[in-house]
Amino acid sequence: MSARIEPTQTRFVRPTIEALEESLIRKVVENNIGRDDVIPLWFGEPDLPTPAFIKEAAIQALHDDHVFYTQNRGIPPLLDAISSYVSRLHNRTIGTDRLTVTGSGMNAIMLSSQALVDAGDNMIVIGPVWPNCVETIHVMGGEARVVPLTPAADGGWRFDLDRVLDACDERTVGVFVNSPGNPTGWMMKADEQQALLMACRARGLTIVADEVYIRLAYDRPRAPSFLDLAKPDDRLIVINSFSKSWSMTGWRLGWLTHAASLGNVFAKLNEFNLAAPTTFVQHAGITAVNEGEEFVLATVERYRRNRDLVYQRLAALPRVRLARPEAAFYAFFAVDGITDSVAFAQQLINEVGVGLAPGRAFGPSGEGRLRLCFAAETKTLSKALNQLAPALC
C-alpha cells in the first residue's frame, strides 16, 4: 500500500494577486453597462470612432499580410514615425534607440513596474491617480506610497515636492507622476518637473511619467513634459499612447521613451509579455502619427468646448466645487455632503440615469468627488448635465 502523499502547497494563486484591489469604476459599471436609460460618462474614452484613414491603413496592412511576428520593440517604420513625431513635439532629437512600442499605455505602465520594482521595494505615486497605476506596483510585490496633491482653495491641485521626498526611504526606486492627470485635469508645471528631476537625479531614483494626455492641453499646444528637460541617459521612463489623441482606445497601442541603455530590457519584457504589439495595428499607428495631426488639433478644440460647457454648468450648482480643468478630458468635482462616492455614483445611475466614476476609485484623496469624462458629443453632455443638476443642488 503506497504512502499517503500530502500536498506541499495549499494556495492556488499568489497572495499578492488575491489582495489586488477591485476597480471601483468597474464595480459601478459592470451591473449597468449597456443600459439604454443611462448616459455613460464613467470611462476615460472618447466617443469618437477611430478616423477612417487609420482604419483603412489597418485594413490595407491585413491585405498586405502584415500578420506575422515582428521585432520585440516594434516594427522599424513605426519606430521611425514615432521618433520623428516626438522629436518635433519636443524640439530635440529622440532616436529610435530610445523607443519601445507597447501593447497600450496600460501595458507600458506594467512594463515599467516590471523593470523597476522588486518585492519589498516601494514607488512614490502622485495621487489622486488612475487605480491601475497603483496596482501594477502591487502586482510586482511592491508598495505604492501615494502622496496626494494638495487641494487648493480654487478647487484645483498643488504639487508638494517636500512631501514626495519625505515619503522616500532606502527601498524607494522611483516616482510615478501622471501629468496631465487622470482624474484631476491637473498639469504639472515645467519648474516643478525640473525640481523633481533634479531631486531624483541626486537620489538615484527613476521618474515614470505617464504623459498620455500631453496633447490635450487647453492653454498651450501641449502640456509640459519631462522630455523637454531630461538628459538622454537620465533615469526617466515616459509613457504615451495612441488611445486618447487618435481615438484608438480599443486598438491597444502605445510606446515608451527611455534611456537607450534600457532598450534590451524592454525588448525582453515585451518578449515575455506579448512578444510584440499586433503587427497590422502597428501599421495603423504609422498612419496615425504621420497623418493624424489635423485630427488631433480638431479633437482638442472639441474637448475645449466641452470642458467649458461642463465647467460652466457644474460650477453653477450650489453643492459642487471644482476648478476649470487645465488638460485631459475630465471634470473631477467635489460634492458637499458626500462621504461614499461609490454609493452616490450608483444612486445617480438609478435616480437620474447618468454614469460617473466614483472619486474613491482614484484613492482615498478622491473620496467625496466624482469624475465626469467630457470626451462626448456636446448634446450628450448637455442632456447629462440637465439630468444631474437636480441631484447636485
Buried (B, 14 or more C-beta within 10 A) or exposed (E): EEEEEEEEEEEEEEEEEEEBEEBBBBBBBEEBEEEEEBBBBBBBBBEBEBBEEBBEBBEBBBEEEBEEEBBBBBBEEBBBBBBBBBBEBBEEEBEBBBBBBBBBBBBBBBBBBBBBBEEEBBBBBBBBBBBBBBBBBBBBBBBBBBBBBEBEEEBBBEBBBEBBBEBBEEEBBBBBBBBBBBBBBBBBEBEBBBBBBEBBBEEEBBBBBBBBBBBBBBEEEBBBBBBBBBEBEBBBBBBBBBBBBBBBBEBBBBBBBBBEEBBEBBBEBBEEBBEBBBBBBBBBBBBBBBBBBEBBEEBBEBBBEBBBBBBEBBBEBEEBBBBBBBBBBBBBBBBEEBEEBBEBBBEBBEEBBBBBBBBBBBBEBBBBBBBBBBBBEEEBBBBBBEBBBEBBE
